[in-house]
Amino acid sequence: MTRIILLSESIDMMPFAAPLLDALPDARIVASNSKEADVAVCWQPPAGALARVAGLKLIHSIAAGADHILQDPALPDVPLCRVVDPLHAQGMTEFVMWGVLHFHRRIDHVMANQRHEIWDRPEQVAARDRTIGVMGLGALGLKVAGDLHRAGFKVRGWSRERKSLPGIETFNATQLAPFLAEVDILVCLLPLTAETTGILDRELFAMLPRGAKLIHVGRGAHLVTDDAIAALEGGQLGGAVIDVFEQEPLVQGHPLWRAPNLIVTPHMASVASAVCIGEQIAANILRLERGEPLANQVDLIKGY
């Protein structure tokens, strides 16, 4: 019998219990303060909580990212896996495409004018003349970049290692400045690592053409909030959609709520269902029991 512990200090994990037990009728969910378990299923577990659980053979994130687990300095030396929702990339593409079109078609300008009852038709630009930069070319970034290219936009991508993509100009980690130099709308889909923490800062914004827009759907810790607000207030950033934050939910009174031409969304870009998450984790638990290779195992060196 596999003992599963659900750990989080920020959300209710019980919605994942039923899908896990449906797929694993011989398994048992143990209390969150249990001292022993075989598998830990987590989202932002309390610091040190995993080290206090004896017998762990697998730690599983309920999300595509595992940085919220990797940041624990007392992380046990056991396999760590993440969820890859087959519909996650589609949901992310839909969200990013909406954000790109919002700025590309200058809907932000129209909405601002509506509040003042101003009729002013903004000049339109052909998609082929609009450059979208995608930071992060993993499974999600590749899907987003490809769909934007197929929609007619000029797309360029930036990743740790340069990739060869049909119709898309690509850059490696050492080529950040040339990548950013012509970007009209920047999309952040990076994993969170030591190298990418705080990457969306004053220095990066200064490399963009003045008035460029930002769509941030990566990780909250990528963004230096004060630098983003200053860039928006000073016009270096012409607008932004931000979906992820270091502390969620974003507290009332936070200056991001009032930053100019900024849309705050509640971490909704793409969210897997509890059933999808439970089924994927259950499948990995069965692989673990059979001694088979695990799916979507995190490279602890790369952090994803």
C-alpha positions as CSV (number, residue, x, y, z in Angstrom):
1,M,0.0,0.0,0.0
2,T,1.4,3.4,-1.1
3,R,1.1,6.2,1.5
4,I,0.6,9.6,0.0
5,I,1.1,12.9,1.9
6,L,-0.4,16.1,0.5
7,L,1.7,19.2,1.4
8,S,1.1,22.9,0.8
9,E,1.2,26.0,2.9
10,S,-0.9,28.1,0.4
11,I,-3.8,26.0,-1.0
12,D,-6.2,23.2,-0.1
13,M,-4.7,20.0,-1.5
14,M,-7.7,17.8,-0.7
15,P,-9.3,18.2,-4.2
16,F,-6.4,16.0,-5.5
17,A,-7.2,13.1,-3.1
18,A,-10.2,11.7,-4.9
19,P,-8.5,11.5,-8.4
20,L,-5.5,9.9,-6.8
21,L,-7.5,7.3,-4.9
22,D,-9.7,6.6,-7.9
23,A,-6.6,5.7,-9.9
24,L,-4.9,4.0,-7.0
25,P,-7.5,2.1,-4.9
26,D,-4.8,0.4,-2.8
27,A,-3.2,3.7,-1.8
28,R,-3.9,5.8,1.3
29,I,-3.8,9.5,2.0
30,V,-2.0,10.2,5.3
31,A,-2.4,13.3,7.4
32,S,-0.3,16.3,6.5
33,N,1.6,16.0,9.8
34,S,2.5,12.3,9.3
35,K,6.1,11.4,9.9
36,E,6.1,8.7,7.3
37,A,5.0,8.4,3.6
38,D,6.1,7.0,0.3
39,V,5.0,9.8,-2.0
40,A,4.7,13.5,-1.3
41,V,2.4,15.5,-3.6
42,C,3.1,19.2,-3.2
43,W,2.5,22.8,-4.0
44,Q,4.6,25.3,-2.1
45,P,5.3,22.8,0.8
46,P,6.3,24.4,4.1
47,A,10.1,24.8,4.4
48,G,11.6,21.7,5.8
49,A,8.4,19.7,5.7
50,L,9.6,17.1,3.2
51,A,12.8,16.4,5.2
52,R,10.6,15.5,8.2
53,V,8.8,12.8,6.3
54,A,10.6,9.4,6.5
55,G,10.5,6.8,3.8
56,L,9.9,9.1,0.8
57,K,10.5,7.6,-2.6
58,L,9.0,10.3,-4.8
59,I,8.2,13.9,-4.6
60,H,5.6,15.2,-7.1
61,S,4.7,18.8,-8.0
62,I,1.1,19.3,-8.9
63,A,2.2,21.9,-11.5
64,A,4.5,22.2,-14.5
65,G,7.0,24.0,-12.3
66,A,9.0,22.5,-9.5
67,D,10.9,25.7,-8.3
68,H,8.5,26.0,-5.3
69,I,9.9,22.6,-4.1
70,L,13.6,23.0,-5.2
71,Q,13.9,26.2,-3.2
72,D,13.8,24.1,0.0
73,P,17.4,23.7,1.2
74,A,16.5,20.5,3.1
75,L,15.0,18.8,0.1
76,P,15.4,15.0,0.4
77,D,17.5,13.2,-2.2
78,V,14.7,11.4,-4.0
79,P,13.2,11.7,-7.6
80,L,11.2,14.9,-8.2
81,C,8.6,15.0,-11.0
82,R,6.2,17.6,-12.4
83,V,2.9,17.6,-14.2
84,V,2.7,18.2,-18.0
85,D,-0.9,18.7,-18.9
86,P,-1.5,17.9,-22.6
87,L,-4.0,20.8,-22.7
88,H,-1.7,23.2,-20.7
89,A,0.1,24.4,-23.8
90,Q,-3.1,25.1,-25.6
91,G,-4.4,27.1,-22.7
92,M,-1.2,29.0,-22.5
93,T,-1.2,29.8,-26.2
94,E,-4.8,31.1,-25.9
95,F,-3.8,33.4,-23.1
96,V,-0.7,34.7,-24.7
97,M,-2.4,35.2,-28.0
98,W,-5.1,37.3,-26.3
99,G,-2.4,39.4,-24.6
100,V,-0.5,39.9,-27.8
101,L,-3.6,40.8,-29.7
102,H,-4.6,43.2,-26.9
103,F,-1.5,45.2,-27.5
104,H,-1.0,44.5,-31.2
105,R,-4.5,45.8,-32.1
106,R,-4.1,48.6,-29.5
107,I,-7.2,47.6,-27.5
108,D,-5.4,49.0,-24.5
109,H,-5.5,52.4,-26.2
110,V,-9.2,52.0,-27.1
111,M,-10.2,51.0,-23.6
112,A,-8.3,54.0,-22.1
113,N,-10.2,56.3,-24.5
114,Q,-13.5,54.7,-23.7
115,R,-13.2,55.8,-20.0
116,H,-13.0,59.4,-21.2
117,E,-15.6,59.0,-24.0
118,I,-13.0,59.6,-26.7
119,W,-13.5,58.3,-30.2
120,D,-10.1,57.8,-31.7
121,R,-9.3,55.0,-34.2
122,P,-5.7,53.8,-33.5
123,E,-3.4,53.1,-36.4
124,Q,-3.0,49.4,-37.1
125,V,0.2,47.5,-37.9
126,A,0.3,44.2,-39.9
127,A,1.2,41.1,-37.9
128,R,4.3,40.6,-40.1
129,D,5.6,44.0,-38.9
130,R,5.2,43.2,-35.2
131,T,8.0,41.3,-33.5
132,I,7.1,39.1,-30.6
133,G,10.0,37.8,-28.4
134,V,9.4,34.6,-26.5
135,M,11.8,33.9,-23.5
136,G,11.9,30.2,-22.8
137,L,11.6,27.6,-25.5
138,G,10.5,24.6,-23.5
139,A,7.3,22.7,-24.3
140,L,5.1,25.8,-23.6
141,G,7.4,28.3,-25.3
142,L,7.7,26.2,-28.4
143,K,4.0,25.9,-28.7
144,V,3.4,29.6,-28.1
145,A,6.2,30.7,-30.5
146,G,5.0,28.4,-33.2
147,D,1.4,29.5,-32.9
148,L,2.3,33.1,-33.0
149,H,4.5,32.5,-36.1
150,R,1.6,30.7,-37.8
151,A,-0.7,33.7,-37.0
152,G,1.6,35.8,-39.1
153,F,3.8,37.5,-36.4
154,K,7.5,37.9,-36.7
155,V,8.7,35.8,-33.8
156,R,12.1,35.4,-32.1
157,G,13.0,33.0,-29.3
158,W,15.6,33.1,-26.5
159,S,16.7,30.0,-24.5
160,R,19.7,28.6,-22.6
161,E,20.9,26.9,-25.8
162,R,20.0,28.2,-29.3
163,K,17.3,26.1,-31.0
164,S,16.6,25.7,-34.7
165,L,13.0,26.5,-35.4
166,P,11.5,27.0,-38.9
167,G,10.6,30.6,-39.5
168,I,11.7,31.8,-36.0
169,E,14.9,33.6,-35.3
170,T,16.5,32.2,-32.2
171,F,19.2,33.3,-29.7
172,N,21.1,31.6,-26.9
173,A,21.6,32.7,-23.3
174,T,24.6,35.0,-24.2
175,Q,22.6,36.9,-26.8
176,L,20.0,38.6,-24.6
177,A,20.7,42.2,-25.8
178,P,20.4,41.4,-29.5
179,F,17.3,39.3,-28.9
180,L,15.6,42.1,-27.1
181,A,16.7,44.9,-29.4
182,E,13.8,44.7,-31.8
183,V,11.1,43.1,-29.7
184,D,7.7,44.9,-29.6
185,I,6.0,42.5,-27.2
186,L,8.0,40.3,-24.8
187,V,6.6,37.1,-23.5
188,C,8.2,35.5,-20.5
189,L,7.8,31.7,-20.3
190,L,11.1,30.8,-18.6
191,P,11.6,28.2,-15.9
192,L,12.7,29.6,-12.6
193,T,16.3,28.9,-11.9
194,A,19.2,30.7,-10.2
195,E,20.0,32.3,-13.5
196,T,16.5,33.5,-14.3
197,T,15.5,34.8,-10.9
198,G,15.0,38.5,-11.1
199,I,15.7,38.5,-14.9
200,L,12.9,40.9,-15.7
201,D,14.6,44.0,-14.2
202,R,15.6,47.5,-15.0
203,E,18.6,46.4,-17.0
204,L,16.5,44.1,-19.2
205,F,13.7,46.6,-19.7
206,A,16.3,49.2,-20.9
207,M,17.4,46.8,-23.7
208,L,13.9,46.8,-25.1
209,P,12.7,49.5,-27.6
210,R,11.0,52.2,-25.7
211,G,7.3,51.5,-25.3
212,A,7.6,47.7,-25.7
213,K,5.0,45.6,-24.0
214,L,5.4,42.7,-21.5
215,I,3.3,39.5,-21.1
216,H,4.6,37.7,-18.0
217,V,3.4,34.1,-17.6
218,G,6.6,32.5,-16.2
219,R,7.2,32.6,-12.5
220,G,6.6,35.4,-10.0
221,A,10.2,35.6,-9.0
222,H,11.3,36.4,-12.5
223,L,10.0,39.9,-12.1
224,V,11.6,42.7,-10.1
225,T,8.3,44.5,-9.2
226,D,9.7,47.9,-8.4
227,D,11.6,48.0,-11.7
228,A,8.5,47.0,-13.7
229,I,6.5,49.7,-12.0
230,A,9.2,52.3,-12.7
231,A,9.4,51.2,-16.3
232,L,5.6,51.5,-16.8
233,E,5.5,54.9,-15.1
234,G,8.4,56.2,-17.1
235,G,7.2,54.8,-20.4
236,Q,10.0,52.4,-21.1
237,L,7.4,49.7,-20.9
238,G,4.3,50.8,-22.7
239,G,2.0,48.2,-21.1
240,A,2.0,44.8,-19.5
241,V,-0.1,41.7,-18.6
242,I,1.2,40.0,-15.5
243,D,-0.3,36.7,-14.4
244,V,2.2,35.4,-11.9
245,F,3.5,37.0,-8.6
246,E,6.0,36.2,-5.9
247,Q,3.2,36.3,-3.3
248,E,-0.2,35.1,-4.4
249,P,-2.9,36.3,-4.2
250,L,-1.7,39.8,-4.9
251,V,-2.6,41.7,-1.7
252,Q,-4.9,44.7,-1.7
253,G,-3.1,48.0,-1.9
254,H,-0.2,46.5,-3.9
255,P,1.2,49.2,-6.3
256,L,0.9,46.8,-9.2
257,W,-2.9,47.1,-9.1
258,R,-2.6,50.8,-10.0
259,A,0.4,50.7,-12.4
260,P,-0.3,52.4,-15.7
261,N,-1.6,50.2,-18.6
262,L,-1.1,47.1,-16.6
263,I,-3.5,44.2,-16.5
264,V,-3.3,41.9,-13.4
265,T,-4.7,38.4,-13.9
266,P,-5.0,35.9,-11.0
267,H,-2.5,33.2,-12.2
268,M,-5.1,31.9,-14.7
269,A,-3.1,31.6,-18.0
270,S,-3.4,27.8,-18.0
271,V,-4.5,25.6,-15.1
272,A,-4.7,21.8,-15.2
273,S,-7.8,20.1,-13.7
274,A,-7.5,18.1,-10.5
275,V,-8.4,15.0,-12.4
276,C,-5.6,15.5,-15.0
277,I,-3.1,16.2,-12.2
278,G,-4.3,13.2,-10.1
279,E,-4.1,10.8,-13.1
280,Q,-0.6,11.9,-14.1
281,I,0.7,11.6,-10.5
282,A,-1.0,8.2,-10.1
283,A,0.6,6.9,-13.3
284,N,4.0,7.9,-12.0
285,I,3.4,6.2,-8.7
286,L,2.6,3.0,-10.6
287,R,5.8,3.4,-12.6
288,L,7.7,3.8,-9.3
289,E,6.1,0.7,-7.9
290,R,7.0,-1.3,-11.0
291,G,10.6,0.1,-11.1
292,E,10.0,1.8,-14.4
293,P,11.4,5.2,-15.6
294,L,9.4,8.1,-14.3
295,A,7.7,10.6,-16.6
296,N,8.5,14.3,-16.4
297,Q,11.3,13.9,-13.9
298,V,13.0,17.2,-13.0
299,D,16.7,17.7,-13.8
300,L,17.9,18.9,-10.4
301,I,20.9,20.7,-12.1
302,K,18.8,22.6,-14.6
303,G,15.9,23.1,-12.2
304,Y,13.2,21.9,-14.7
